[in-house]
Amino acid sequence: MATDSSRSEVVPLRALNQPSKIAEQVEAGATLIVTRNGRPIMGIVPIERLDEPVHQFRTDPMGDLDIPDLDLPPVTDEEIGATLRGMGGGLDD
């Protein structure tokens, strides 16, 4: 069974009733996210990747942000600090 080890596969909890099939996928390099009622509850990873974190969502950089120019006047750090202090949430100096 060929498995793409570069991404996680989602399997329902009932798939664990077939341990040989699960073991085959993990031995091939797959990281499995096990779900119960559609909610992730655990991950199964190959032993050599045991120390790597398993993330439900992407955690890699997503590239440059396109921040729109709202044509607002510039604001200094001091002005921001004064506004926050006036709201009761001042910055520690």
Kinemage of the C-alpha trace (Angstrom):
@kinemage 1
@onewidth
@group {chain A} dominant
@subgroup {mainchain}
@vectorlist {calphas} color= white
{ca met a 1} P 0.000 0.000 0.000
{ca ala a 2} L 1.575 3.278 -1.085
{ca thr a 3} L 1.153 6.116 1.376
{ca asp a 4} L 2.005 9.801 1.061
{ca ser a 5} L 4.075 10.381 4.199
{ca ser a 6} L 4.188 14.164 3.665
{ca arg a 7} L 0.727 14.687 5.127
{ca ser a 8} L -1.583 13.383 7.794
{ca glu a 9} L -4.434 11.031 7.078
{ca val a 10} L -7.688 11.233 9.013
{ca val a 11} L -9.194 7.905 10.080
{ca pro a 12} L -12.258 7.190 12.207
{ca leu a 13} L -11.822 5.438 15.562
{ca arg a 14} L -13.479 2.292 14.197
{ca ala a 15} L -10.515 1.901 11.792
{ca leu a 16} L -8.474 0.775 14.806
{ca asn a 17} L -10.438 -2.506 14.583
{ca gln a 18} L -8.031 -3.345 11.741
{ca pro a 19} L -4.657 -3.029 13.513
{ca ser a 20} L -2.678 -4.697 10.709
{ca lys a 21} L -3.930 -2.143 8.178
{ca ile a 22} L -3.174 0.749 10.562
{ca ala a 23} L 0.317 -0.635 11.266
{ca glu a 24} L 0.959 -0.978 7.522
{ca gln a 25} L 0.036 2.671 6.905
{ca val a 26} L 2.205 3.919 9.787
{ca glu a 27} L 5.147 1.723 8.736
{ca ala a 28} L 4.846 3.290 5.276
{ca gly a 29} L 5.377 6.697 6.918
{ca ala a 30} L 1.814 7.945 7.372
{ca thr a 31} L 0.802 10.043 10.347
{ca leu a 32} L -2.775 9.206 11.301
{ca ile a 33} L -5.229 11.534 13.013
{ca val a 34} L -7.907 9.416 14.702
{ca thr a 35} L -11.367 10.947 15.044
{ca arg a 36} L -14.435 10.124 17.133
{ca asn a 37} L -17.675 11.546 15.741
{ca gly a 38} L -15.598 13.719 13.393
{ca arg a 39} L -13.535 15.270 16.231
{ca pro a 40} L -9.769 14.570 16.360
{ca ile a 41} L -8.860 12.684 19.546
{ca met a 42} L -5.352 11.299 18.963
{ca gly a 43} L -2.505 10.903 16.537
{ca ile a 44} L -0.502 7.833 15.515
{ca val a 45} L 2.980 8.530 14.155
{ca pro a 46} L 5.879 6.374 12.968
{ca ile a 47} L 8.353 5.746 15.800
{ca glu a 48} L 11.107 7.779 14.104
{ca arg a 49} L 8.810 10.828 14.128
{ca leu a 50} L 7.662 10.395 17.729
{ca asp a 51} L 9.361 13.586 18.936
{ca glu a 52} L 7.848 15.734 16.157
{ca pro a 53} L 4.668 17.657 17.040
{ca val a 54} L 1.479 16.557 15.302
{ca his a 55} L -0.697 19.501 14.301
{ca gln a 56} L -4.316 19.303 13.301
{ca phe a 57} L -3.901 22.406 11.145
{ca arg a 58} L -1.071 23.875 9.064
{ca thr a 59} L 1.590 25.559 11.137
{ca asp a 60} L 4.061 26.444 8.396
{ca pro a 61} L 4.486 30.062 7.266
{ca met a 62} L 1.755 31.047 4.843
{ca gly a 63} L 3.698 33.730 2.992
{ca asp a 64} L 3.593 37.523 2.933
{ca leu a 65} L 0.500 39.285 4.213
{ca asp a 66} L -1.227 41.755 1.945
{ca ile a 67} L -2.151 44.551 4.361
{ca pro a 68} L -4.386 47.164 2.738
{ca asp a 69} L -3.495 50.854 2.940
{ca leu a 70} L -6.357 52.522 4.805
{ca asp a 71} L -4.933 56.009 4.271
{ca leu a 72} L -4.895 56.730 8.021
{ca pro a 73} L -2.523 59.160 9.725
{ca pro a 74} L 0.607 57.627 11.275
{ca val a 75} L 0.490 56.899 15.021
{ca thr a 76} L 3.574 56.764 17.265
{ca asp a 77} L 4.249 54.219 19.992
{ca glu a 78} L 3.895 57.006 22.568
{ca glu a 79} L 0.413 57.875 21.295
{ca ile a 80} L -0.632 54.247 21.431
{ca gly a 81} L 0.747 53.941 24.993
{ca ala a 82} L -1.082 57.087 26.116
{ca thr a 83} L -4.340 55.787 24.665
{ca leu a 84} L -3.914 52.421 26.375
{ca arg a 85} L -3.079 54.087 29.723
{ca gly a 86} L -6.228 56.178 29.379
{ca met a 87} L -8.205 52.950 28.914
{ca gly a 88} L -6.633 51.358 32.005
{ca gly a 89} L -4.360 49.019 30.069
{ca gly a 90} L -1.074 50.927 29.980
{ca leu a 91} L 2.197 49.479 28.752
{ca asp a 92} L 4.971 48.740 31.212
{ca asp a 93} L 7.840 51.184 30.729
